[in-house]
Amino acid sequence: MQLMTWTLSRFGSRFNLLMEPYRRRVMHSAVGRFLDQPMELMVGLVQPDGEERVMPFCSEGRLFYNCEQFERVNSVTYRGLCEKYRLRFEFNIHSVFYPQEEALCTIPAFYLEMRANPVDRIRWRQRFEKLPEKVRLFIRLRRPDTRITIHDEAGDAAHGHGGIELDYKATMRPKRDAEAMLSDEPAVNEGEDVWSVACRERIVSLNPGVEAHPAGDGLVIDLPVSEADSGIKWRLVWGAHVDEPILHLRSRDESTREARFKYTRRWADLDAVMKDAIANRDQRLIQSRHFEKLIDVAALTASQRHLICQSFQSFNSNTWWCGVGDQDEWFSVWEGSSFLHSVVDVEYNHALFYLTFWPRLLAMLLDQWAQGTRRHSESGGAVLAHDLGHGAAPAVHSVTHPMEVEENANFVIMLQAYTRWTGDLPVLESKRDLVQDLARYLAWTDQDQSGFPSTGLVNSLTEPSATVRYAPKQTYLAIKRAAALGAAADLLRILDLSGEAQPYDEMAEDAVRKIEKAAWLGDHFAVAADPAAPGLTSAQSNPLTTADKMPGWDAYSIHSINGLLLPIMVGRSLSFDPEHLRGDLISGTREAMSRYGCGHSSVEPENVWISQNLWRDCLGHYLGLNWPALLCGRYWDLQVMSNTHEQSFGYIDTYTCNALCFYPRGVSSMGYFLAQPRLTVDRLAPGGPEIRVNPDPSIPQRWPLFPLADWAIGRIPICVVDHKGNISIEAEIDPIKIGADEPSLKIG
């Protein structure tokens, strides 16, 4: 496909390469995106006539002809042609990942490969120079404020057959790319800690016969020109290590704990990283490529596949997996260009990734959020913090305006989904009191008994119209609140607290009836059930409208039933009219559509959030709609536009109304692996675990059922629909029911 900005990163370990071909550079750092520096990466070959041909990651040298890239979920391959000699050069970077294999996923190392192959023809060119038997390949680096040392034949387990050493300091103050962000806002808050850490890196050759490049900034090797399937490649390993605190975690009592990359517990120094990366290279690549092939086997459209590959690496680049002291650990995800750690509403979308591949990470986040609540005296309950802090010195709850209803609801809904999806009761049992506290607050917010919250109304939909974000009687928050009250009742019953659960059951049922009556307008739910505008203010108490009615109160929106996806995935739902739910999605999608997906409402169709479109698509599949996957081409168009020529935003969630770039939230696309086969999992069902798939039988397809995999032995069940519409399960582990399960649509 076309060249475009592409991210490759190590999961939780933040070793990052941002490939920017149109700027002819790589943004690079051992501590990750927004803490990186521009680097010239010169990779290519020397033609027999002495001319160096390069990939577009450096300012010098002649570019290969017809440069292009091909991605898979863990890797990217760059390809270019020497049109004079009938040669094709390939450069592959692989960032290994295999679910729930912590050592494999977190080792701060990339695997590189280069090769040169002959091609039969290049366009209509007919005259070629003689095909050489071998060519000289090279890798060279230039990076500001970095000491680069070249070693010829070293021949040991940590240094391979020669290598390149990099030593530099990284300042732990995240910075935005000013030319991309066009932002006048400071990247970090005044008074935040700023310090530097020492970074060491090494690139080593696994092939013998390397030499120092004459310029003294890299390595060269003579390699035979061979057929693509010959296996003759230049194999290299690029590792990093940072053995200093990279986060200062600040508590409410103003104490600070230092956090190091968790990988330092396993690999004490760069030599240890390199020895392990080299010794286990083949096995790790086998596992990682197996994971890639599982992604490839799924019945995804080309746009879905592109988006999954791109957004997964963007998510990786925002992850932090740290050790605190001798035993504790910290896992968080930066919210891209905002630098906020583990924003609850963002992780609500990421839950689709955690439930698909690594539920323990969601459990860690639930534990960390639970420590950041504050008491709410009026309700007798508690309010959850919006996030875990900001920048490299995070302190709980950095956002200036809380989103009390939304974040409380998000937490309870995620806890329900985690508990029923995994059957893991200790995580819930440790939050027995917290569930009741959060539910008390949610119950209290409906102060006029309308079924809608009347306080704590700011939601997470940044920069939409005032009506969408601040309106009284918001349908979006009302339905999410009702879902959370139902989830709280369900969790309390699991905890054998049926007496405490009953009131929340009744509140949720009552809210559903009132929402249906007040907000349903015949073919969609209104953005707000009451058009009256008095009192509509922002979080900063600024008046937002002087009209008698809120503009867009009756608009179409794709957000209204957002709160129902996770409960449906675990076989729980509310007693909404199913036809109203389907009708709302169909009508909202039709009326809010723009070139790049649906906007916040039909009043602002170009104010697009891709992650919320992905969430709507997944919900649509679970509700029996089969068209949502066809919309992904629009989302991919936005990514291509935003990462070619002068644009370089990585995965971007928004159009020009916002700048949520290099963003993690697109990993919601992993929800396609759940939603298209319509997988539901309830391991706490009364008669034993209830697992069901219900794919569309009219389309031949294969879906790896990742949440049911035994990753340790590499056994992954596959849901198969054959050409006759027969549905079967290959490599079944858990008993799986096939076909529709007409939901009771009861809360509990």
C-alpha positions in Angstrom: 0.0 0.0 0.0 1.0 3.7 0.0 3.7 4.9 2.4 2.3 6.6 5.5 3.3 7.4 9.0 3.5 4.1 11.0 4.2 3.3 14.6 6.0 0.2 16.0 6.4 -0.1 19.7 7.1 -2.6 22.5 4.1 -3.4 24.7 4.5 -1.7 28.1 8.2 -1.1 27.6 7.8 2.0 25.3 10.8 1.3 23.0 9.3 3.1 20.0 9.9 3.8 16.3 7.6 6.3 14.5 8.3 5.9 10.8 7.7 9.2 9.0 8.5 8.6 5.3 7.3 12.0 4.1 9.5 13.8 6.6 12.3 11.4 5.8 13.0 10.5 9.4 12.2 8.2 12.3 11.1 9.6 15.7 12.8 7.3 18.1 13.3 6.7 21.8 13.8 4.0 24.4 11.2 5.7 26.5 8.5 6.1 23.9 6.4 8.4 21.8 6.3 12.1 22.9 9.6 11.5 24.6 11.4 10.8 21.4 13.8 12.6 19.0 14.2 12.7 15.2 16.7 10.2 13.9 18.0 9.4 10.4 17.7 5.7 9.7 19.7 4.9 6.6 18.8 1.4 5.3 19.3 0.2 1.8 21.8 -1.2 -0.6 24.8 -0.1 -2.7 24.2 -0.7 -6.4 27.1 -2.2 -8.5 27.7 1.3 -9.9 28.4 2.6 -6.3 25.2 4.5 -5.8 23.4 4.1 -2.4 19.7 3.5 -2.6 17.7 4.2 0.6 14.3 3.9 2.2 12.7 7.3 2.9 13.8 7.6 6.5 16.9 9.8 6.0 17.7 13.1 4.3 20.5 11.8 2.0 20.8 9.1 -0.6 18.6 8.3 -3.6 15.3 6.7 -2.8 14.3 3.4 -4.2 11.8 3.4 -7.0 8.2 2.6 -6.1 8.6 2.6 -2.3 5.7 0.9 -0.6 4.8 -0.7 2.7 2.9 -3.8 3.9 1.8 -4.2 7.4 0.7 -7.0 9.7 -0.4 -6.6 13.3 3.1 -6.9 14.7 5.3 -5.9 11.8 5.8 -3.7 8.8 7.7 -4.4 5.6 9.1 -1.7 3.3 9.9 -2.5 -0.3 11.6 -0.6 -3.1 13.1 -1.3 -6.5 16.5 -0.7 -8.2 15.0 -0.2 -11.7 18.4 -0.3 -13.4 19.5 -3.7 -12.0 16.2 -5.5 -11.7 16.5 -5.7 -7.9 13.9 -5.5 -5.1 15.0 -4.5 -1.6 12.9 -5.4 1.5 13.3 -4.1 5.0 11.1 -5.7 7.8 10.7 -4.5 11.4 9.0 -7.0 13.8 7.7 -6.1 17.2 6.8 -9.4 18.8 3.5 -9.9 20.6 1.7 -13.0 21.8 -1.2 -12.6 24.3 -0.4 -13.2 28.0 3.3 -14.0 27.4 4.7 -11.1 29.5 8.4 -11.8 28.8 7.9 -12.0 25.0 5.7 -8.9 24.9 7.7 -6.6 27.1 11.3 -7.4 26.1 12.6 -4.0 24.7 13.8 -5.4 21.4 12.9 -5.3 17.7 13.8 -7.9 15.1 15.0 -6.5 11.8 15.5 -8.3 8.4 16.9 -7.1 5.1 17.2 -8.9 1.8 17.7 -8.3 -2.0 15.8 -10.4 -4.6 15.6 -10.3 -8.4 12.4 -9.3 -10.1 11.2 -10.3 -13.6 10.1 -6.8 -14.8 9.7 -3.2 -13.7 6.9 -1.5 -15.5 7.7 -1.4 -19.2 11.5 -1.0 -18.7 13.3 -3.5 -21.1 16.9 -2.5 -20.6 18.7 -3.6 -17.4 22.3 -3.9 -16.3 23.5 -7.3 -15.5 21.9 -8.8 -12.4 24.6 -8.8 -9.7 25.3 -12.0 -7.8 25.6 -10.1 -4.5 25.0 -6.6 -3.2 26.2 -4.6 -0.2 23.4 -3.8 2.3 23.8 -1.2 5.0 22.2 0.2 8.2 23.4 3.6 9.5 22.1 6.0 12.2 22.3 9.6 13.0 20.6 11.1 16.1 21.1 14.4 17.9 22.9 14.4 21.3 23.7 10.7 20.9 27.0 8.9 21.1 27.1 6.2 18.4 29.8 3.6 18.5 30.5 1.0 15.8 31.8 -2.5 16.7 33.1 -4.9 14.0 33.0 -8.7 14.5 32.3 -9.2 18.2 31.1 -12.8 18.3 29.5 -13.2 21.7 25.9 -13.7 22.9 25.2 -10.1 23.6 27.1 -8.4 20.7 26.4 -10.8 17.8 28.8 -10.4 14.9 29.3 -6.7 15.3 27.0 -3.9 16.1 26.0 -0.3 16.7 25.9 1.2 20.3 23.7 4.2 21.1 24.0 6.2 24.4 21.9 9.3 25.1 19.8 11.0 27.7 16.1 11.3 27.5 14.2 14.1 29.2 11.1 12.8 30.9 9.0 15.8 29.9 6.5 14.8 27.1 6.3 17.1 24.2 3.8 17.5 21.4 4.9 17.8 17.8 4.2 21.5 17.3 4.0 21.4 13.6 1.4 18.6 13.8 -0.6 19.7 16.8 -0.9 23.4 16.1 -1.5 23.8 19.8 -0.6 26.8 22.1 -1.4 24.7 25.2 1.6 23.6 27.4 2.5 19.9 27.1 2.8 19.5 30.8 1.5 21.4 33.8 3.6 23.9 35.5 5.4 22.5 38.5 5.6 19.0 37.2 8.8 17.1 37.8 11.3 17.1 34.9 14.4 14.8 34.9 16.5 12.8 32.5 17.3 9.2 32.2 20.2 7.4 30.6 19.2 5.2 27.6 21.4 2.5 26.1 20.7 0.7 22.8 22.4 -1.8 20.6 21.8 -3.1 17.1 23.7 -6.4 16.4 24.1 -8.5 13.3 23.3 -12.2 13.6 25.1 -12.8 10.3 28.9 -12.9 10.2 30.9 -10.9 7.8 29.8 -7.4 8.8 32.0 -4.3 8.5 31.9 -0.8 9.7 30.5 1.6 7.1 33.2 4.0 5.7 31.2 6.9 7.2 31.7 5.4 10.7 27.9 5.6 11.5 26.8 2.0 10.8 27.3 -1.5 9.4 27.5 -3.1 6.0 27.4 -6.6 4.7 27.7 -8.3 1.4 24.7 -10.5 0.8 23.8 -12.8 -2.2 21.0 -11.8 -4.4 18.6 -14.7 -4.0 15.0 -15.7 -4.6 12.5 -14.4 -2.1 11.8 -17.9 -0.7 15.5 -18.7 -0.2 15.6 -17.6 3.4 18.8 -15.6 2.8 18.4 -12.4 4.8 20.5 -10.0 6.9 19.1 -10.6 10.4 19.6 -8.0 13.1 18.3 -7.4 16.7 17.8 -3.9 18.1 17.5 -3.7 21.8 17.3 -1.0 24.5 17.5 -0.7 28.2 16.6 2.1 30.7 17.5 1.3 34.4 16.3 4.5 36.0 12.9 5.7 37.3 10.7 6.7 34.4 7.6 7.7 36.4 7.1 9.5 39.7 3.8 8.3 41.1 2.3 10.9 43.4 -0.3 10.0 46.0 -3.0 12.1 47.6 -0.8 12.4 50.7 1.8 14.0 48.5 4.2 11.1 48.9 6.0 9.9 45.7 6.9 6.5 44.6 9.4 5.9 41.8 8.5 3.5 39.0 10.9 1.7 36.7 10.1 -0.3 33.6 9.0 -3.7 34.9 11.3 -5.4 32.4 14.3 -4.3 34.6 13.3 -7.0 37.1 13.9 -9.6 34.4 16.8 -8.1 32.5 19.2 -6.2 34.6 21.1 -4.5 31.8 21.4 -4.2 28.0 23.6 -7.3 27.8 20.9 -9.3 29.4 18.3 -8.0 27.0 20.4 -8.7 24.0 21.4 -12.2 25.1 17.7 -13.1 25.7 16.5 -11.5 22.5 19.1 -13.3 20.4 18.7 -16.7 22.2 14.9 -16.7 21.9 14.6 -15.0 18.6 13.3 -17.9 16.6 10.7 -19.1 19.1 9.4 -15.6 19.7 9.1 -14.9 16.0 7.2 -18.2 15.6 4.7 -17.2 18.3 4.3 -13.7 17.1 3.9 -14.7 13.5 1.3 -17.3 14.6 -0.6 -14.5 16.2 -0.4 -12.5 13.0 -1.7 -15.4 11.0 -4.7 -15.8 13.3 -5.6 -12.1 12.7 -5.2 -12.8 8.9 -7.5 -15.8 8.9 -10.5 -13.7 10.2 -13.2 -12.5 7.9 -12.1 -8.9 8.0 -12.4 -6.4 5.2 -9.2 -4.8 4.0 -10.0 -1.5 5.9 -10.7 -3.4 9.1 -7.4 -5.2 8.8 -5.4 -2.0 8.1 -7.1 -0.2 11.1 -6.5 -3.1 13.5 -2.8 -3.2 12.6 -2.3 0.5 12.8 -4.3 1.1 16.0 -2.8 -1.8 17.9 0.7 -0.4 17.5 -0.6 3.0 18.5 -2.1 1.5 21.6 1.2 -0.3 22.4 3.1 3.0 22.1 1.0 4.5 24.9 1.3 1.6 27.4 3.4 1.7 30.6 4.1 -1.5 32.5 6.3 -0.6 35.5 7.6 -2.1 38.7 7.2 -0.1 41.9 9.5 -1.1 44.7 10.3 -4.8 44.9 6.8 -6.3 44.4 4.2 -3.8 43.2 3.4 -3.0 39.6 1.7 -0.3 37.7 0.0 -0.6 34.3 -1.4 2.4 32.5 -2.1 3.8 29.1 -1.4 7.3 28.1 -4.3 9.0 26.3 -2.1 9.9 23.4 -1.5 13.6 22.9 -3.2 14.5 26.2 -0.6 12.5 28.3 -3.3 11.4 30.8 -2.9 8.0 32.3 -5.7 5.4 32.1 -8.6 7.7 31.6 -11.7 5.7 32.7 -13.8 6.5 29.7 -10.9 5.7 27.3 -10.2 2.4 29.0 -14.0 1.6 28.8 -13.4 1.4 25.0 -10.0 -0.4 25.5 -12.0 -3.1 27.5 -12.7 -4.8 24.2 -8.9 -5.4 23.8 -8.4 -6.6 27.4 -11.4 -8.9 27.3 -10.2 -10.3 23.9 -6.6 -10.9 24.8 -5.5 -10.1 28.3 -8.2 -9.7 31.0 -5.6 -9.4 33.8 -4.6 -6.0 32.6 -8.2 -4.8 33.1 -8.2 -6.2 36.6 -5.0 -4.2 37.3 -6.7 -1.0 36.1 -9.8 -1.7 38.2 -7.6 -2.1 41.3 -5.7 1.1 40.5 -8.9 3.2 39.9 -10.4 1.8 43.1 -7.7 3.7 45.0 -8.6 7.0 43.5 -12.2 7.6 44.7 -13.4 10.4 46.9 -16.3 10.4 49.3 -19.6 12.2 48.3 -21.3 13.3 51.4 -24.7 14.3 50.0 -25.3 10.8 48.4 -23.5 8.8 51.1 -21.5 7.3 48.2 -18.3 7.9 46.3 -17.1 9.4 43.0 -14.4 7.8 40.8 -11.5 9.9 39.6 -11.5 10.5 35.9 -7.9 9.3 35.4 -4.7 8.2 37.1 -2.7 11.4 36.5 -0.7 13.3 33.9 2.7 13.2 32.3 5.7 11.5 33.8 4.8 12.5 37.3 1.1 11.4 37.6 -1.1 12.3 40.5 -4.6 10.9 40.6 -7.3 12.9 38.7 -5.8 15.6 36.6 -8.8 16.8 34.7 -10.2 20.1 35.8 -13.9 19.1 35.3 -15.0 15.7 36.7 -17.4 13.4 34.8 -19.0 11.8 37.8 -22.0 10.0 36.3 -20.1 8.7 33.3 -17.0 7.5 35.1 -18.9 5.9 37.9 -21.1 4.1 35.4 -18.1 3.1 33.2 -16.3 1.5 36.2 -19.3 -0.5 37.4 -20.1 -1.7 33.8 -16.5 -2.7 33.2 -16.4 -4.6 36.6 -19.5 -6.5 35.7 -18.1 -7.4 32.2 -14.8 -8.5 33.7 -16.4 -10.6 36.4 -18.8 -12.5 34.2 -16.4 -12.8 31.3 -13.7 -14.3 33.4 -15.5 -15.8 36.4 -12.7 -14.2 38.6 -14.5 -13.4 41.9 -11.6 -12.1 44.1 -11.4 -8.9 42.0 -15.1 -8.2 42.7 -14.9 -9.2 46.3 -12.2 -6.7 47.0 -14.6 -4.0 45.7 -17.7 -5.0 47.7 -18.0 -1.6 49.4 -16.9 0.4 46.3 -19.7 -1.1 44.2 -22.3 0.1 46.7 -20.7 3.5 47.1 -20.6 4.2 43.3 -24.2 2.9 42.9 -25.4 5.2 45.8 -24.0 8.2 44.0 -25.6 7.1 40.7 -28.9 6.6 42.4 -28.8 10.0 44.0 -28.1 11.8 40.8 -31.7 11.4 39.6 -33.1 14.1 41.9 -36.4 14.6 40.2 -37.2 10.9 39.7 -37.3 11.4 35.9 -35.0 8.4 35.1 -32.4 10.9 34.0 -29.4 12.2 36.0 -29.8 15.8 37.0 -26.3 16.4 38.3 -22.8 15.3 37.4 -23.8 15.8 33.7 -20.5 16.6 32.0 -19.7 13.7 29.7 -16.5 12.6 27.9 -17.5 13.6 24.4 -15.0 16.4 24.0 -15.6 19.4 21.9 -19.1 18.6 20.6 -22.0 21.0 20.7 -23.1 22.2 24.1 -26.3 20.2 23.9 -24.4 16.9 23.3 -22.0 17.4 26.2 -23.8 19.4 28.9 -27.5 19.1 28.4 -29.9 18.2 31.2 -31.9 15.0 30.6 -29.1 13.5 28.4 -30.2 10.2 26.9 -26.6 9.0 26.5 -25.9 9.4 30.2 -29.3 8.3 31.3 -29.0 4.9 29.5 -25.4 4.4 30.7 -26.5 5.2 34.3 -29.4 2.7 34.0 -27.0 0.1 32.7 -24.7 0.7 35.6 -27.4 0.5 38.2 -28.4 -2.8 36.6 -24.8 -3.9 36.7 -24.4 -2.9 40.3 -27.5 -5.0 41.2 -26.1 -7.9 39.4 -22.7 -7.7 41.1 -24.3 -7.3 44.5 -26.3 -10.5 43.9 -23.1 -12.3 42.9 -21.8 -11.2 46.3 -24.8 -12.7 48.0 -26.2 -9.2 48.8 -29.6 -9.6 47.3 -31.3 -7.2 49.7 -28.9 -4.4 48.7 -29.3 -5.3 45.0 -33.1 -5.1 44.8 -33.4 -1.3 45.0 -31.0 -0.8 42.1 -32.9 -3.4 40.0 -36.0 -1.4 40.6 -34.3 1.9 39.8 -32.9 0.6 36.6 -36.2 -0.8 35.4 -38.0 2.4 36.3 -35.3 4.4 34.5 -35.7 2.3 31.3 -39.5 2.9 31.2 -39.1 6.7 31.7 -36.3 7.0 29.2 -38.3 5.1 26.5 -41.3 7.4 27.2 -39.5 10.7 27.3 -36.7 10.3 24.7 -38.0 8.0 22.0 -39.1 10.1 19.0 -40.4 7.5 16.6 -37.2 6.4 14.9 -34.4 7.4 17.3 -33.7 8.6 20.9 -33.3 12.3 21.3 -30.0 13.7 22.4 -31.8 15.2 25.3 -35.3 14.4 26.5 -36.2 17.9 27.6 -35.6 20.7 25.0 -35.7 23.5 27.6 -32.4 25.4 27.7 -32.4 27.4 31.0 -29.4 26.6 33.1 -27.3 25.0 30.3 -23.7 25.8 31.3 -20.3 24.4 30.7 -18.1 22.7 33.4 -16.7 26.2 34.0 -20.2 27.6 34.7 -20.2 29.6 31.5 -23.6 30.1 29.9 -23.8 28.1 26.6 -27.0 29.2 25.0 -29.6 31.9 25.3 -32.2 30.2 23.1 -35.5 28.9 24.5 -34.7 25.5 23.3 -31.4 23.7 23.1 -30.3 23.5 19.5 -30.0 19.9 18.4 -31.9 18.5 21.4 -33.9 16.2 19.1 -30.9 15.4 16.8 -29.9 11.9 15.8 -26.8 10.5 17.5 -24.7 7.2 17.5 -23.9 7.6 21.2 -27.3 7.1 22.9 -27.1 3.4 23.7 -23.3 3.3 24.2 -23.7 1.8 27.7 -25.3 -1.4 26.6 -22.5 -3.1 24.6 -20.6 -4.7 27.5 -23.7 -5.9 29.4 -24.9 -7.6 26.2 -21.5 -9.3 25.7 -21.9 -11.1 29.0 -25.5 -12.0 28.4 -27.0 -9.1 30.5 -29.2 -6.4 29.1 -31.9 -3.9 30.1 -35.6 -4.2 29.1 -35.4 -1.6 26.3 -37.5 -2.4 23.2 -35.0 -4.2 21.0 -36.6 -2.6 17.9 -36.0 0.8 19.4 -32.3 0.0 20.0 -31.8 -1.3 16.4 -33.8 1.6 15.0 -31.8 4.2 16.9 -28.5 2.8 15.5 -29.8 2.6 12.0 -31.3 6.1 12.0 -28.4 7.7 13.9 -25.9 6.2 11.5 -27.9 7.4 8.5 -28.4 10.9 9.7 -25.0 11.6 11.3 -22.8 10.2 8.5 -20.0 12.1 7.0 -17.0 11.3 4.8 -15.0 9.8 7.6 -17.8 8.2 9.7 -20.5 9.5 12.0 -20.2 12.7 13.9 -21.5 13.3 17.5 -24.9 14.1 16.1 -26.8 14.9 12.9 -26.2 18.6 13.7 -22.4 18.1 13.6 -21.7 15.1 11.3 -18.0 16.0 10.7 -17.2 16.1 14.4 -16.1 12.5 14.2 -14.7 10.2 16.8 -13.6 7.0 15.1 -13.5 4.9 18.4 -17.1 5.7 19.0 -18.0 4.6 15.5 -16.2 1.4 16.2 -18.1 0.9 19.4 -21.4 1.6 17.6 -20.4 -1.0 14.9 -19.8 -3.7 17.5 -23.1 -2.9 19.3 -24.8 -3.1 15.9 -23.4 -6.6 15.2 -24.6 -7.8 18.6 -28.1 -6.3 17.9 -28.2 -8.4 14.7 -27.2 -5.8 12.1 -24.8 -6.9 9.5 -23.8 -3.7 7.7 -21.5 -2.0 10.3 -18.3 -3.6 9.0 -18.8 -1.9 5.7 -18.3 1.5 7.3 -14.7 0.9 8.2 -13.4 2.1 4.9 -14.5 5.6 5.9 -12.4 5.4 9.1 -9.4 4.1 7.2 -9.7 7.0 4.7 -9.2 9.4 7.7 -6.1 7.6 8.8 -4.6 7.7 5.3 -5.4 11.3 4.8 -3.9 12.1 8.3 -0.6 10.3 7.7 0.5 11.2 4.1 2.4 14.2 2.7 2.4 17.0 5.3 0.2 15.2 7.8 1.7 12.9 10.5 -0.7 12.0 13.3 -0.4 8.3 13.6 -3.7 6.7 14.6 -6.0 9.7 15.0 -9.5 9.5 16.5 -10.9 12.8 15.3 -11.2 15.0 12.2 -10.0 18.6 12.3 -12.3 19.6 15.2 -9.8 18.0 17.5 -6.3 16.6 17.6 -6.5 13.3 19.4 -3.5 11.9 17.6 -1.0 9.0 18.3 -4.0 7.9 20.2 -4.7 4.5 21.9 -8.5 4.3 21.5 -8.6 2.8 18.1 -7.7 -0.5 19.6 -11.5 -0.8 20.1 -11.3 -2.2 16.6 -10.3 -5.5 18.2 -13.9 -5.7 19.2 -14.6 -6.9 15.7 -13.3 -10.3 16.8 -16.1 -10.4 19.4 -18.9 -8.7 17.7 -18.9 -10.2 14.2 -19.2 -13.8 15.5 -21.5 -12.3 18.2 -19.6 -14.1 21.0 -21.1 -13.9 24.4 -19.5 -15.2 27.6 -21.0 -15.6 31.0 -18.9 -17.9 33.2 -21.2 -17.2 36.2 -24.5 -18.3 34.6 -26.7 -20.3 37.0 -26.3 -23.6 35.1 -22.6 -23.2 34.6 -20.6 -21.2 32.0 -22.7 -20.0 29.1 -20.7 -19.4 25.9 -22.4 -18.7 22.7 -21.7 -17.6 19.1 -24.2 -16.5 16.5 -22.5 -15.4 13.3 -24.4 -14.4 10.2 -24.9 -17.8 8.4 -25.3 -16.2 5.0 -21.6 -15.3 4.7 -18.8 -17.9 4.7 -16.3 -16.9 7.4 -13.8 -17.9 10.0 -13.3 -16.2 13.4 -10.6 -17.1 15.9 -12.4 -17.0 19.3 -9.5 -15.3 21.1 -11.1 -15.0 24.6 -11.5 -18.8 24.7 -7.9 -19.6 23.7 -5.4 -21.5 25.7 -2.4 -19.3 24.8 0.1 -21.5 26.7 -0.4 -24.4 24.4 -1.3 -22.4 21.4 -4.8 -23.8 21.0 -7.3 -21.2 19.7 -10.9 -22.2 18.9 -12.2 -21.1 15.5 -15.8 -20.4 14.6 -16.4 -21.5 11.0 -19.4 -20.7 8.7 -19.2 -22.8 5.6 -20.6 -22.1 2.1 -23.9 -23.8 3.1 -24.4 -21.7 6.2 -23.4 -24.5 8.6 -21.7 -23.2 11.8 -19.0 -25.3 13.6 -16.2 -24.8 16.1 -12.7 -26.1 15.4 -10.3 -26.8 18.3 -13.1 -26.3 20.8 -12.0 -26.0 24.5 -15.1 -24.8 26.3 -18.5 -26.0 25.3 -19.9 -23.4 22.9 -23.6 -23.0 22.0 -24.3 -22.0 18.4 -27.2 -19.8 17.2 -29.4 -17.1 18.6 -30.1 -16.8 22.3 -33.2 -14.7 22.6 -32.4 -12.5 25.5 -34.8 -12.2 28.4 -33.9 -8.5 28.4 -34.1 -8.5 32.2 -31.6 -6.7 34.3 -30.0 -9.4 36.5 
